[in-house]
Amino acid sequence: MAVSPLVAPTTDALQSSSRPTSSSLKRQASAVPSSNGNGTPNLPSTRAAGSGGMTLDPIEQLNEDEKRKYIKGKKLGEGTYANVYLGHARHDPSVLVAIKKIKVLQQTYRDGMAPDAVRELKYLRELHHPNIISLLSVFSSKDQNLNLVLEYLPLGDLEMLIRDVDRVRYGAGDIKAWMGMLTRAVWFCHDNFVLHRDIKPNNLLIAADGEVKLADFGLARSFADPGRRMTANVITRWYRPPELLFGARHYGGAVDIWSVGMVFAELIIRAPFLAGNTEVEQIALICKQIGTPTEDNWPGVTQLREYTVPSEVVPVWGKEAYMGRFGAVGPDGVDLLVRTVALDPKKRITAREMLEHRWWRTEPKPTRKEDLPRKSSGGEEKMGADLRRRNGLLEDESNSRGSKVARKLDFGQAK
Amino acid sequence: MATEDARYRESSQYQLWSFSPTQLAAMREKTNAAARARIAQRLSSMPASSRNTSAPTSSANTPDPDGASTPALPEFLTPAEEALLVTFNTSELLRAGDHAEMSDEIKATAAAFFRRFYVTNSVMTYPPTEMLMVALYFACKAEGVFLSITDFIKTFGRENPEEIIAGEFLLCQGLRFAIDVKHPFRALRGAVMELGTFPDIEPARLAAAEQRAREILRFSPLITDAYFHYTPSQIMLAALSLADRGLAERLIAETFHYVAPPANNSGAETPASSGPDAPAPSRKPAPRSDGEDKAQIIGSHIRDKVLGTIEACRDMLSKELPERREHWTNKAVIKAQITPLRKKLNKCHDPERWNLVELQRARREQASKKADSEDGDAEDKAGGGTIEPDGAVFGGPLPRDTKRRKMGKGLEDPFGPPL
C-alpha cells in the first residue's frame, strides 16, 4: 500500500486516538502511518520541523510505549553508577517494580555505555529463572540513560538476615532452603554458559514471598573458548577463590562455586568466614582455615602467575575439622560445604553435582519459602542500596600488579 | 527447560529477532513506507533553500507557479534498494572488522546488530556508513572486549570519537536492548569433534570441511537473512553441507539413528528440585538423561523437517558464498549498483536524523535543560504521568537546522537576505 508522503499523521490528528487514555496521554505521537480515524484532514505543514520539534520514529515510539508502562516513584538509592527508584505498573499500581537507572554518561568512563551496564543488560535479558532477578523491561530516558525495570524485591538481602543476630533467628531448614535457591540460580547460569563472578550475600535479594534472587550481573561473562584469557580481578575479595587470588586467567564455573561455599559458611556462622583485609591476608586465611595449596593437593598450582603462600604449610583440613564450627547443618551439610571449598578447582563440586547431593534429602527438610525468617523493615532501602552499587571490582584492587608485588614482600616478613 | 530447543526459544534471538521471510519482508516494507512519510513531511516543512540538496528531482528544477509552499520531494529508496544498501554495507562492515583483526564472534555479532537495526530503521533515516562502525564498536563490548574509543577509531584512521558514541545508544535501542547474539561457530567445532570419533572419516577430509565451513560461516549467513530465519545449529549444518554434503548428512543420520526408548520421567524428586522450575537434571540420574532428552526431541518424524530446513538454509547461503566477497568490492559492481543509490540517498535522507552527533547533542541539551528545571531528574515528571508533547520529548528545533536555515538564506537566496 502506497502511503502518500504528504498525509503522514501528525500529533494533533491522533489526539482522539483509539487508545483508551487518560488526558495525560493525549498528546502521544505516533509516527506509524495509520488510517486516519477521525476524519480530520492532515496538513503536512502543521508540524514544521523548526517550530515544534521531532516526531517519533517507530523505534522511538516503541521506547515511549515501554516507558509509559511504568510510573516512577521515590528514589530508593543513589550512586555514581546508578540510581534506584521504586515504581509501579501504570495499569495496576499494586504491581511494584524497581527501576535501576544506569548513568550512561559517567565521569570515569568516556567510552560510551559502561561495561557493567552492557553485561547486566546482556545477561539479564536472556536468563529467565525464579531464582534470578527478572528484568521486566528496558527503556531509555530522555537524558539517554538506560533504565532497567526489575522485579521489586522488598525483603532486603541475605546479608541483612545474617547480620541481624539479635532479631533474626534461623535454623538448618532455613539455611537449606536459601542454599537450594542459590544453588539453582548458579546452576542455571552455568548451564547457560554464564559466569556470575560476584556472588555474595548482598547480591542475594529476597522477594515478598521469600524467594531468593541472584542479582547484579555487572561482572558476568560467558564461558570463554578454551585458550582465551579472562581477567582474574573479579569477585569481591572475601568470596574470591584461590585460583583467582593466584592470578588464573583461565577458569570456569568453579569460581562461582567457591563463592557459594563462602555464602554457605557465612549463613551457618553468621559472619564472613574468610574476611581478609587485603589479598595477602585473604590467601593467608585460606591457607590457615582450609589448607595450603600445594602441588600435592592441586597439581599445577605453583605455575599460576601470582602463586605465593605463607611458608608454613597447613595440611588440608578434613571434614571432621569443620564439624565443630559448621555442625549445625549436620554431617551431610558439612560434606557439601567441604566439597565447595576444594582448593583445586578441578576437584571442586559443580552446581549440578551440588543439586544431586544427599544433603537436600536428609532431615530437616528445607523450610517452605513462605515460612522463612524475614525482616519486617529496611528491605526496601537495602534493595536500593544493593542495586545502585558498583560491583566486585574494588577501587583499591584495580592496580593489581602493584598490590601483588607488595604481597610477596609481606609474606617475606610475616614469619 | 529440559531441552536445548526449549532453551533457545527463551532467547531474545528467537523471541525478538526471528521471523519468517514474509514477516521480515512486511516489516521492511513498513519501515520503508514510514520513513518516506516522515522524511517527506520533514522536507516539505523546511524552506526549500535550506535543504541540503538544491535539485532533488528533475521536477524541482521546473519553475513552480505556486511558489515555494509545496516543494517537490526527492525520489525515495525502495525497500529493495534499501536491502541492497544494507547488504553492501554489511560487506563493508565485515571488511572493517577484518582490517581491525577482530574475532569471528565480534564481526558476526556486529553484522547481526547492523542488520537487525535496519529492520525497523530505514537507511534513509540513519546513515549506514556510520552505523556500521557503531555496530562494530558495540559488538566488541557485547562480546566482552572493552576497547577505548580512541584506540578503536585510530584503527580506522578516524578522528572524532563522538561519531561512534553518538550512535551507540541509538543502536542499542534499535536492537530492543537485546544484545546477546548466538552464533554457529561453536556448533561447528562440536560437530567436527563428533565426526572425528567416527573411525571411517579421514582426518584430512574433516579438516578441509571444517575450514571451508568456517569460511562460509564467516560470511554467508552474516550477509544474508540467515540469522533471522534459522537457528545457529541449522546454519552450521547448512554450511557444513555446502563444504561437504556427505559429512553433514552423516551427522544428521547419526543423530536420528537413535531409537527412542519409552518416555520415562519417574526419577525421584529431590527436595532441591521441588519448585516448578527447578532444574530438570537433578530429577534424573545423570547417565540416563542424555538418552531421555534425545528421545524427547528426536523422533524420526522430525528428521524430514530438519532436512528440509537445512536445505532451505543451504540455498540461502549458497547465494552469498565467500567468493562473493570480491563481488561486493568490485569497482564496476559498485559503480553500477551502489553509486546510484548513494546519490539517491544523498537527496532523500532524513534531515533531522542523519547527523548522529547533532542529534545526540540536541537530545542531551534538551534533557539537561529539563533536568535543571525539574531538580535533577529529567524523567521523574514524565514517569509520574505528565507526557509532554512529543516535541519536548526529543528536543526542540535542532540547532543545526536553524543554523543552516540562516546560512541558506544568506548564501543561496538569489534575492539576498531580507532588508
Interface residues (C-beta under 8 A of the other chain):
Chain A: M1 A2 V3 S4 P5 L6 V7 A8 T11 S22 S24 L25 R27 Q28 A29 A31 V32 P33 P44 S45 R47 A48 A49 G50 S51 G52 G53 M54 T55 L56 D57 P58 I59 E60 L62 N63 E64 K67 R68 Y70 I71 K72 G87 V104 R110 D111 G112 M113 P115 V118 R119 L121 K122 Y123 R125 E126 H128 H129 P130 V138 S140 S141 K142 D143 Q144 L146 K176 G180 T183 R184 W187 F188 D191 N192 R221 S222 D225 R352 L355 E356 W360 R361 K365 P366
Chain B: M1 R7 E10 S11 S12 K30 T31 A33 A34 R36 A37 R38 I39 A40 Q41 R42 S44 S45 M46 S69 L73 F76 T120 N121 T125 Y137 F138 K141 A142 G144 F146 L147 S148 I149 I164 I165 E168 F169 C172 Q173 G174 R176 F177 A178 I179 D180 R186 T270 P271 A272 S273 S274 G275 P276 D277 A278 P279 P281 S282 A286 P351 E352 R353 Q360 R363 R364 Q366 A367 S368 K370 A371 A378 E379 D380 A382 G383 G384 G385 T386 I387 E388 P389 D390 G391 A392 V393 F394 G395 G396 P397 L398 D401 T402 R405
